[in-house]
Amino acid sequence: MDTAVPGQRDPALFSLSEVTWAWMHNRTDWGYSNSGLIVSRGQGLLVDTQFTLDATRRLLAAVEEICPLDAVRTVVSTHQNGDHTWGHRLVPQAEIVTSVASAESGCHEMGPEQLTLLAHSAAADKASMYVAEHFGHFDFTDVMVVAPTRTFEGREEVRVGDMVVELIDLGAGHSAGDVAVHVPEERVVFAGDALFSGAHMVVWSGSLSGCIRACQVLLDTGAEVFVPGHGALLDRAGVVTIQRQLSDVAEASGAYAQRGVPLADAARLIKASHAGRWAHPERLFTQTAAGYAEAGVPGVPSSTWAMVEGMASLAS
Protein backbone atom coordinates (compact mmCIF):
# COMPACT_ATOMS: atom_id res chain seq x y z
CA MET A 1 0.00 0.00 0.00
CA ASP A 2 1.31 3.44 -0.91
CA THR A 3 -0.87 6.54 -0.94
CA ALA A 4 2.00 8.84 -1.90
CA VAL A 5 2.59 10.26 -5.33
CA PRO A 6 4.70 7.83 -7.42
CA GLY A 7 8.25 9.08 -7.72
CA GLN A 8 7.70 11.71 -5.01
CA ARG A 9 11.02 12.68 -3.41
CA ASP A 10 10.21 15.75 -1.32
CA PRO A 11 8.70 14.80 2.04
CA ALA A 12 5.02 15.45 2.58
CA LEU A 13 2.31 14.82 5.16
CA PHE A 14 -0.22 12.25 3.93
CA SER A 15 -3.59 11.59 5.52
CA LEU A 16 -4.13 7.98 6.58
CA SER A 17 -7.46 8.57 8.33
CA GLU A 18 -9.39 11.43 9.87
CA VAL A 19 -7.01 11.53 12.83
CA THR A 20 -3.72 10.05 11.56
CA TRP A 21 -1.08 11.35 9.15
CA ALA A 22 2.31 10.11 7.98
CA TRP A 23 5.27 12.30 7.08
CA MET A 24 6.69 10.34 4.18
CA HIS A 25 9.91 10.69 2.21
CA ASN A 26 9.23 7.65 0.00
CA ARG A 27 12.93 7.02 -0.29
CA THR A 28 15.28 4.41 1.10
CA ASP A 29 18.46 6.49 1.49
CA TRP A 30 20.13 6.58 4.89
CA GLY A 31 18.79 9.37 7.12
CA TYR A 32 15.44 10.10 5.44
CA SER A 33 13.02 8.81 8.05
CA ASN A 34 9.25 8.85 8.28
CA SER A 35 7.31 10.42 11.14
CA GLY A 36 3.70 10.23 12.28
CA LEU A 37 0.99 12.53 13.59
CA ILE A 38 -2.17 11.79 15.56
CA VAL A 39 -4.63 14.64 16.21
CA SER A 40 -7.99 14.41 17.97
CA ARG A 41 -10.10 17.06 19.70
CA GLY A 42 -7.35 19.64 19.43
CA GLN A 43 -4.67 17.42 20.96
CA GLY A 44 -1.66 16.12 19.05
CA LEU A 45 0.92 13.35 19.34
CA LEU A 46 4.01 13.23 17.12
CA VAL A 47 5.85 10.00 16.34
CA ASP A 48 9.56 10.83 15.92
CA THR A 49 11.19 13.97 14.57
CA GLN A 50 13.86 14.18 11.85
CA PHE A 51 17.63 13.94 11.38
CA THR A 52 18.37 17.68 11.14
CA LEU A 53 16.77 20.84 12.45
CA ASP A 54 15.92 22.04 8.94
CA ALA A 55 14.20 18.75 8.14
CA THR A 56 12.30 18.90 11.43
CA ARG A 57 11.20 22.47 10.72
CA ARG A 58 9.68 21.28 7.44
CA LEU A 59 7.86 18.53 9.30
CA LEU A 60 6.56 20.91 11.96
CA ALA A 61 5.40 23.43 9.35
CA ALA A 62 3.26 20.69 7.82
CA VAL A 63 2.02 19.64 11.28
CA GLU A 64 0.98 23.23 12.00
CA GLU A 65 -1.40 23.10 9.05
CA ILE A 66 -3.25 20.34 10.94
CA CYS A 67 -3.02 21.62 14.51
CA PRO A 68 -1.15 24.29 16.51
CA LEU A 69 2.30 23.15 17.61
CA ASP A 70 1.43 23.99 21.21
CA ALA A 71 -1.22 21.27 20.99
CA VAL A 72 1.44 18.62 20.31
CA ARG A 73 2.07 17.69 23.91
CA THR A 74 3.64 14.26 23.32
CA VAL A 75 6.47 13.01 21.13
CA VAL A 76 6.95 9.25 21.04
CA SER A 77 10.47 8.15 20.13
CA THR A 78 10.43 4.80 18.36
CA HIS A 79 14.13 4.50 19.26
CA GLN A 80 17.04 6.83 19.95
CA ASN A 81 18.91 6.94 16.63
CA GLY A 82 19.52 10.45 15.35
CA ASP A 83 17.43 10.26 12.21
CA HIS A 84 14.37 9.85 14.45
CA THR A 85 15.27 12.13 17.37
CA TRP A 86 17.69 14.94 16.55
CA GLY A 87 14.86 17.40 15.94
CA HIS A 88 13.38 16.94 19.43
CA ARG A 89 14.71 20.28 20.67
CA LEU A 90 12.19 22.03 18.37
CA VAL A 91 9.23 20.65 20.36
CA PRO A 92 10.21 21.81 23.88
CA GLN A 93 6.60 21.88 25.05
CA ALA A 94 6.20 18.13 24.54
CA GLU A 95 6.77 15.18 26.83
CA ILE A 96 9.16 12.76 25.10
CA VAL A 97 8.17 9.14 25.67
CA THR A 98 10.00 5.94 24.82
CA SER A 99 10.59 2.50 26.30
CA VAL A 100 12.98 1.85 29.16
CA ALA A 101 15.19 -0.26 26.88
CA SER A 102 15.24 2.46 24.22
CA ALA A 103 16.22 5.14 26.74
CA GLU A 104 18.92 3.00 28.31
CA SER A 105 20.48 1.93 25.01
CA GLY A 106 20.67 5.41 23.51
CA CYS A 107 21.77 6.02 19.93
CA HIS A 108 23.22 2.94 18.23
CA GLU A 109 24.87 4.99 15.53
CA MET A 110 26.98 8.12 16.15
CA GLY A 111 26.47 11.49 17.77
CA PRO A 112 26.13 14.61 15.60
CA GLU A 113 29.68 15.82 16.22
CA GLN A 114 31.29 12.45 15.49
CA LEU A 115 29.14 11.88 12.43
CA THR A 116 29.99 15.33 11.07
CA LEU A 117 33.72 14.74 11.51
CA LEU A 118 33.60 11.33 9.86
CA ALA A 119 31.35 12.45 7.03
CA HIS A 120 33.76 15.24 6.10
CA SER A 121 37.05 13.48 6.77
CA ALA A 122 39.55 12.77 4.03
CA ALA A 123 40.17 9.22 5.24
CA ALA A 124 40.40 6.70 2.42
CA ASP A 125 39.40 3.52 4.27
CA LYS A 126 36.20 1.85 3.12
CA ALA A 127 34.21 2.59 6.27
CA SER A 128 35.03 6.31 6.33
CA MET A 129 34.24 6.61 2.63
CA TYR A 130 30.92 4.82 3.22
CA VAL A 131 29.98 7.26 5.97
CA ALA A 132 30.97 10.24 3.80
CA GLU A 133 28.92 8.94 0.87
CA HIS A 134 25.74 8.45 2.85
CA PHE A 135 25.91 11.22 5.46
CA GLY A 136 28.13 13.97 4.05
CA HIS A 137 25.20 15.96 2.67
CA PHE A 138 23.43 16.36 6.04
CA ASP A 139 23.91 19.52 8.12
CA PHE A 140 23.81 18.83 11.87
CA THR A 141 24.44 22.43 12.88
CA ASP A 142 22.90 23.26 16.28
CA VAL A 143 21.63 19.73 16.82
CA MET A 144 21.36 18.92 20.53
CA VAL A 145 20.53 15.42 21.70
CA VAL A 146 17.43 15.61 23.90
CA ALA A 147 16.79 12.75 26.31
CA PRO A 148 13.36 11.18 26.87
CA THR A 149 11.36 12.61 29.74
CA ARG A 150 9.24 9.52 30.43
CA THR A 151 9.66 5.80 29.84
CA PHE A 152 7.44 2.72 29.96
CA GLU A 153 7.74 -1.05 29.73
CA GLY A 154 5.48 -3.55 28.01
CA ARG A 155 2.43 -1.72 26.72
CA GLU A 156 0.89 1.57 27.70
CA GLU A 157 -2.24 3.38 26.58
CA VAL A 158 -2.30 7.14 26.16
CA ARG A 159 -5.22 9.31 25.11
CA VAL A 160 -5.05 11.87 22.35
CA GLY A 161 -8.39 13.63 22.44
CA ASP A 162 -10.95 10.88 21.78
CA MET A 163 -8.35 8.44 20.51
CA VAL A 164 -6.82 5.64 22.54
CA VAL A 165 -3.22 5.15 21.37
CA GLU A 166 -1.27 2.06 22.35
CA LEU A 167 2.49 2.25 22.83
CA ILE A 168 4.14 -1.13 22.29
CA ASP A 169 7.58 -1.97 23.66
CA LEU A 170 8.94 -4.31 20.97
CA GLY A 171 12.23 -4.97 22.73
CA ALA A 172 15.51 -5.58 20.93
CA GLY A 173 15.41 -5.72 17.14
CA HIS A 174 16.63 -2.94 14.90
CA SER A 175 17.87 -1.25 18.07
CA ALA A 176 18.16 -2.47 21.64
CA GLY A 177 14.71 -1.06 22.34
CA ASP A 178 12.15 -0.43 19.59
CA VAL A 179 8.71 1.11 20.11
CA ALA A 180 5.62 0.99 17.90
CA VAL A 181 2.61 3.31 18.10
CA HIS A 182 -0.74 1.63 17.42
CA VAL A 183 -4.01 3.47 16.81
CA PRO A 184 -6.50 0.59 17.17
CA GLU A 185 -9.63 2.43 16.04
CA GLU A 186 -7.92 3.48 12.81
CA ARG A 187 -6.02 0.17 12.31
CA VAL A 188 -2.79 2.13 11.82
CA VAL A 189 0.66 1.36 13.23
CA PHE A 190 3.66 3.67 13.22
CA ALA A 191 6.43 1.07 13.36
CA GLY A 192 9.64 3.09 13.36
CA ASP A 193 12.62 1.06 12.24
CA ALA A 194 11.01 -2.21 13.23
CA LEU A 195 10.06 -2.05 9.54
CA PHE A 196 12.08 -0.88 6.53
CA SER A 197 10.15 -0.68 3.27
CA GLY A 198 12.02 -1.31 0.02
CA ALA A 199 15.38 -1.63 1.77
CA HIS A 200 17.15 -4.18 3.92
CA MET A 201 17.00 -3.66 7.67
CA VAL A 202 19.96 -2.66 9.80
CA VAL A 203 20.22 -4.82 12.91
CA TRP A 204 22.20 -2.97 15.58
CA SER A 205 20.97 -5.07 18.52
CA GLY A 206 22.42 -8.44 17.57
CA SER A 207 18.93 -9.98 17.73
CA LEU A 208 17.65 -11.13 14.36
CA SER A 209 15.02 -13.20 16.14
CA GLY A 210 13.83 -9.99 17.81
CA CYS A 211 13.28 -8.39 14.40
CA ILE A 212 11.24 -11.39 13.27
CA ARG A 213 9.26 -11.41 16.50
CA ALA A 214 8.55 -7.66 16.20
CA CYS A 215 6.97 -8.22 12.78
CA GLN A 216 4.61 -10.74 14.33
CA VAL A 217 3.70 -8.38 17.18
CA LEU A 218 2.86 -5.71 14.61
CA LEU A 219 0.73 -8.12 12.58
CA ASP A 220 -1.05 -9.29 15.73
CA THR A 221 -2.38 -5.77 16.30
CA GLY A 222 -4.74 -6.38 13.38
CA ALA A 223 -3.67 -3.12 11.76
CA GLU A 224 -4.03 -2.69 8.01
CA VAL A 225 -1.68 0.26 7.45
CA PHE A 226 1.93 0.28 8.65
CA VAL A 227 4.17 3.34 8.54
CA PRO A 228 7.77 2.07 8.38
CA GLY A 229 10.75 4.01 9.64
CA HIS A 230 11.96 4.38 6.05
CA GLY A 231 10.38 3.89 2.64
CA ALA A 232 6.80 3.68 1.40
CA LEU A 233 3.71 2.64 3.35
CA LEU A 234 3.13 -1.05 3.92
CA ASP A 235 0.06 -3.25 4.12
CA ARG A 236 -0.12 -6.56 5.97
CA ALA A 237 1.29 -8.48 3.01
CA GLY A 238 4.28 -6.15 2.98
CA VAL A 239 5.01 -6.85 6.64
CA VAL A 240 4.73 -10.60 6.02
CA THR A 241 7.24 -10.27 3.17
CA ILE A 242 9.72 -8.51 5.46
CA GLN A 243 9.23 -11.13 8.16
CA ARG A 244 9.84 -13.96 5.68
CA GLN A 245 12.99 -12.29 4.35
CA LEU A 246 14.37 -11.90 7.87
CA SER A 247 13.47 -15.52 8.64
CA ASP A 248 15.25 -16.71 5.49
CA VAL A 249 18.40 -14.82 6.47
CA ALA A 250 18.19 -16.19 10.00
CA GLU A 251 17.95 -19.73 8.66
CA ALA A 252 20.81 -19.24 6.20
CA SER A 253 23.11 -17.51 8.70
CA GLY A 254 22.45 -20.21 11.28
CA ALA A 255 23.36 -22.90 8.75
CA TYR A 256 26.57 -21.12 7.74
CA ALA A 257 27.47 -20.62 11.39
CA GLN A 258 27.04 -24.33 12.11
CA ARG A 259 29.30 -25.15 9.17
CA GLY A 260 31.98 -22.80 10.45
CA VAL A 261 31.87 -20.45 7.46
CA PRO A 262 33.64 -17.16 8.32
CA LEU A 263 31.21 -14.31 8.92
CA ALA A 264 32.42 -12.15 6.02
CA ASP A 265 32.09 -15.08 3.61
CA ALA A 266 28.63 -15.91 4.90
CA ALA A 267 27.54 -12.30 4.48
CA ARG A 268 28.70 -12.36 0.85
CA LEU A 269 26.84 -15.62 0.20
CA ILE A 270 23.69 -14.28 1.84
CA LYS A 271 23.91 -11.06 -0.15
CA ALA A 272 24.21 -13.07 -3.37
CA SER A 273 21.13 -15.15 -2.57
CA HIS A 274 18.91 -12.78 -0.57
CA ALA A 275 19.57 -9.23 -1.79
CA GLY A 276 16.77 -9.17 -4.32
CA ARG A 277 15.80 -5.71 -5.52
CA TRP A 278 15.73 -4.03 -2.12
CA ALA A 279 18.09 -1.14 -1.49
CA HIS A 280 21.20 -1.39 0.69
CA PRO A 281 21.96 -5.10 0.44
CA GLU A 282 25.20 -4.37 2.32
CA ARG A 283 23.06 -4.12 5.46
CA LEU A 284 22.72 -7.89 5.23
CA PHE A 285 26.10 -7.94 6.97
CA THR A 286 24.39 -6.74 10.16
CA GLN A 287 21.67 -9.37 9.81
CA THR A 288 24.23 -12.12 9.22
CA ALA A 289 26.27 -10.94 12.21
CA ALA A 290 23.14 -11.05 14.36
CA GLY A 291 22.42 -14.57 13.15
CA TYR A 292 25.96 -15.61 14.03
CA ALA A 293 25.71 -14.04 17.47
CA GLU A 294 22.47 -15.86 18.17
CA ALA A 295 24.07 -19.10 16.97
CA GLY A 296 26.69 -18.67 19.70
CA VAL A 297 29.65 -17.93 17.42
CA PRO A 298 32.33 -16.25 19.56
CA GLY A 299 33.89 -12.91 18.67
CA VAL A 300 31.11 -11.65 16.41
CA PRO A 301 31.63 -7.88 15.93
CA SER A 302 28.95 -5.79 17.58
CA SER A 303 30.23 -2.21 17.83
CA THR A 304 28.83 0.49 15.56
CA TRP A 305 32.13 0.96 13.77
CA ALA A 306 32.60 -2.78 13.25
CA MET A 307 29.15 -2.94 11.67
CA VAL A 308 29.93 0.04 9.43
CA GLU A 309 33.17 -1.63 8.38
CA GLY A 310 31.29 -4.82 7.57
CA MET A 311 28.67 -3.01 5.53
CA ALA A 312 31.25 -0.95 3.71
CA SER A 313 33.23 -4.04 2.81
CA LEU A 314 30.14 -5.87 1.58
CA ALA A 315 29.07 -2.83 -0.44
CA SER A 316 32.38 -2.82 -2.30
C-alpha positions in Angstrom: 0.0 0.0 0.0 1.3 3.4 -0.9 -0.9 6.5 -0.9 2.0 8.8 -1.9 2.6 10.3 -5.3 4.7 7.8 -7.4 8.3 9.1 -7.7 7.7 11.7 -5.0 11.0 12.7 -3.4 10.2 15.8 -1.3 8.7 14.8 2.0 5.0 15.4 2.6 2.3 14.8 5.2 -0.2 12.3 3.9 -3.6 11.6 5.5 -4.1 8.0 6.6 -7.5 8.6 8.3 -9.4 11.4 9.9 -7.0 11.5 12.8 -3.7 10.0 11.6 -1.1 11.3 9.2 2.3 10.1 8.0 5.3 12.3 7.1 6.7 10.3 4.2 9.9 10.7 2.2 9.2 7.7 0.0 12.9 7.0 -0.3 15.3 4.4 1.1 18.5 6.5 1.5 20.1 6.6 4.9 18.8 9.4 7.1 15.4 10.1 5.4 13.0 8.8 8.0 9.3 8.9 8.3 7.3 10.4 11.1 3.7 10.2 12.3 1.0 12.5 13.6 -2.2 11.8 15.6 -4.6 14.6 16.2 -8.0 14.4 18.0 -10.1 17.1 19.7 -7.4 19.6 19.4 -4.7 17.4 21.0 -1.7 16.1 19.1 0.9 13.3 19.3 4.0 13.2 17.1 5.8 10.0 16.3 9.6 10.8 15.9 11.2 14.0 14.6 13.9 14.2 11.9 17.6 13.9 11.4 18.4 17.7 11.1 16.8 20.8 12.4 15.9 22.0 8.9 14.2 18.7 8.1 12.3 18.9 11.4 11.2 22.5 10.7 9.7 21.3 7.4 7.9 18.5 9.3 6.6 20.9 12.0 5.4 23.4 9.4 3.3 20.7 7.8 2.0 19.6 11.3 1.0 23.2 12.0 -1.4 23.1 9.1 -3.2 20.3 10.9 -3.0 21.6 14.5 -1.1 24.3 16.5 2.3 23.2 17.6 1.4 24.0 21.2 -1.2 21.3 21.0 1.4 18.6 20.3 2.1 17.7 23.9 3.6 14.3 23.3 6.5 13.0 21.1 6.9 9.2 21.0 10.5 8.2 20.1 10.4 4.8 18.4 14.1 4.5 19.3 17.0 6.8 19.9 18.9 6.9 16.6 19.5 10.4 15.4 17.4 10.3 12.2 14.4 9.8 14.4 15.3 12.1 17.4 17.7 14.9 16.6 14.9 17.4 15.9 13.4 16.9 19.4 14.7 20.3 20.7 12.2 22.0 18.4 9.2 20.7 20.4 10.2 21.8 23.9 6.6 21.9 25.0 6.2 18.1 24.5 6.8 15.2 26.8 9.2 12.8 25.1 8.2 9.1 25.7 10.0 5.9 24.8 10.6 2.5 26.3 13.0 1.9 29.2 15.2 -0.3 26.9 15.2 2.5 24.2 16.2 5.1 26.7 18.9 3.0 28.3 20.5 1.9 25.0 20.7 5.4 23.5 21.8 6.0 19.9 23.2 2.9 18.2 24.9 5.0 15.5 27.0 8.1 16.2 26.5 11.5 17.8 26.1 14.6 15.6 29.7 15.8 16.2 31.3 12.5 15.5 29.1 11.9 12.4 30.0 15.3 11.1 33.7 14.7 11.5 33.6 11.3 9.9 31.3 12.5 7.0 33.8 15.2 6.1 37.1 13.5 6.8 39.6 12.8 4.0 40.2 9.2 5.2 40.4 6.7 2.4 39.4 3.5 4.3 36.2 1.9 3.1 34.2 2.6 6.3 35.0 6.3 6.3 34.2 6.6 2.6 30.9 4.8 3.2 30.0 7.3 6.0 31.0 10.2 3.8 28.9 8.9 0.9 25.7 8.5 2.8 25.9 11.2 5.5 28.1 14.0 4.0 25.2 16.0 2.7 23.4 16.4 6.0 23.9 19.5 8.1 23.8 18.8 11.9 24.4 22.4 12.9 22.9 23.3 16.3 21.6 19.7 16.8 21.4 18.9 20.5 20.5 15.4 21.7 17.4 15.6 23.9 16.8 12.8 26.3 13.4 11.2 26.9 11.4 12.6 29.7 9.2 9.5 30.4 9.7 5.8 29.8 7.4 2.7 30.0 7.7 -1.1 29.7 5.5 -3.5 28.0 2.4 -1.7 26.7 0.9 1.6 27.7 -2.2 3.4 26.6 -2.3 7.1 26.2 -5.2 9.3 25.1 -5.0 11.9 22.4 -8.4 13.6 22.4 -10.9 10.9 21.8 -8.3 8.4 20.5 -6.8 5.6 22.5 -3.2 5.2 21.4 -1.3 2.1 22.3 2.5 2.3 22.8 4.1 -1.1 22.3 7.6 -2.0 23.7 8.9 -4.3 21.0 12.2 -5.0 22.7 15.5 -5.6 20.9 15.4 -5.7 17.1 16.6 -2.9 14.9 17.9 -1.2 18.1 18.2 -2.5 21.6 14.7 -1.1 22.3 12.2 -0.4 19.6 8.7 1.1 20.1 5.6 1.0 17.9 2.6 3.3 18.1 -0.7 1.6 17.4 -4.0 3.5 16.8 -6.5 0.6 17.2 -9.6 2.4 16.0 -7.9 3.5 12.8 -6.0 0.2 12.3 -2.8 2.1 11.8 0.7 1.4 13.2 3.7 3.7 13.2 6.4 1.1 13.4 9.6 3.1 13.4 12.6 1.1 12.2 11.0 -2.2 13.2 10.1 -2.1 9.5 12.1 -0.9 6.5 10.2 -0.7 3.3 12.0 -1.3 0.0 15.4 -1.6 1.8 17.1 -4.2 3.9 17.0 -3.7 7.7 20.0 -2.7 9.8 20.2 -4.8 12.9 22.2 -3.0 15.6 21.0 -5.1 18.5 22.4 -8.4 17.6 18.9 -10.0 17.7 17.6 -11.1 14.4 15.0 -13.2 16.1 13.8 -10.0 17.8 13.3 -8.4 14.4 11.2 -11.4 13.3 9.3 -11.4 16.5 8.5 -7.7 16.2 7.0 -8.2 12.8 4.6 -10.7 14.3 3.7 -8.4 17.2 2.9 -5.7 14.6 0.7 -8.1 12.6 -1.0 -9.3 15.7 -2.4 -5.8 16.3 -4.7 -6.4 13.4 -3.7 -3.1 11.8 -4.0 -2.7 8.0 -1.7 0.3 7.4 1.9 0.3 8.6 4.2 3.3 8.5 7.8 2.1 8.4 10.7 4.0 9.6 12.0 4.4 6.1 10.4 3.9 2.6 6.8 3.7 1.4 3.7 2.6 3.4 3.1 -1.0 3.9 0.1 -3.2 4.1 -0.1 -6.6 6.0 1.3 -8.5 3.0 4.3 -6.1 3.0 5.0 -6.9 6.6 4.7 -10.6 6.0 7.2 -10.3 3.2 9.7 -8.5 5.5 9.2 -11.1 8.2 9.8 -14.0 5.7 13.0 -12.3 4.4 14.4 -11.9 7.9 13.5 -15.5 8.6 15.3 -16.7 5.5 18.4 -14.8 6.5 18.2 -16.2 10.0 18.0 -19.7 8.7 20.8 -19.2 6.2 23.1 -17.5 8.7 22.5 -20.2 11.3 23.4 -22.9 8.8 26.6 -21.1 7.7 27.5 -20.6 11.4 27.0 -24.3 12.1 29.3 -25.2 9.2 32.0 -22.8 10.4 31.9 -20.5 7.5 33.6 -17.2 8.3 31.2 -14.3 8.9 32.4 -12.2 6.0 32.1 -15.1 3.6 28.6 -15.9 4.9 27.5 -12.3 4.5 28.7 -12.4 0.9 26.8 -15.6 0.2 23.7 -14.3 1.8 23.9 -11.1 -0.1 24.2 -13.1 -3.4 21.1 -15.2 -2.6 18.9 -12.8 -0.6 19.6 -9.2 -1.8 16.8 -9.2 -4.3 15.8 -5.7 -5.5 15.7 -4.0 -2.1 18.1 -1.1 -1.5 21.2 -1.4 0.7 22.0 -5.1 0.4 25.2 -4.4 2.3 23.1 -4.1 5.5 22.7 -7.9 5.2 26.1 -7.9 7.0 24.4 -6.7 10.2 21.7 -9.4 9.8 24.2 -12.1 9.2 26.3 -10.9 12.2 23.1 -11.1 14.4 22.4 -14.6 13.1 26.0 -15.6 14.0 25.7 -14.0 17.5 22.5 -15.9 18.2 24.1 -19.1 17.0 26.7 -18.7 19.7 29.6 -17.9 17.4 32.3 -16.2 19.6 33.9 -12.9 18.7 31.1 -11.6 16.4 31.6 -7.9 15.9 29.0 -5.8 17.6 30.2 -2.2 17.8 28.8 0.5 15.6 32.1 1.0 13.8 32.6 -2.8 13.2 29.1 -2.9 11.7 29.9 0.0 9.4 33.2 -1.6 8.4 31.3 -4.8 7.6 28.7 -3.0 5.5 31.2 -0.9 3.7 33.2 -4.0 2.8 30.1 -5.9 1.6 29.1 -2.8 -0.4 32.4 -2.8 -2.3 
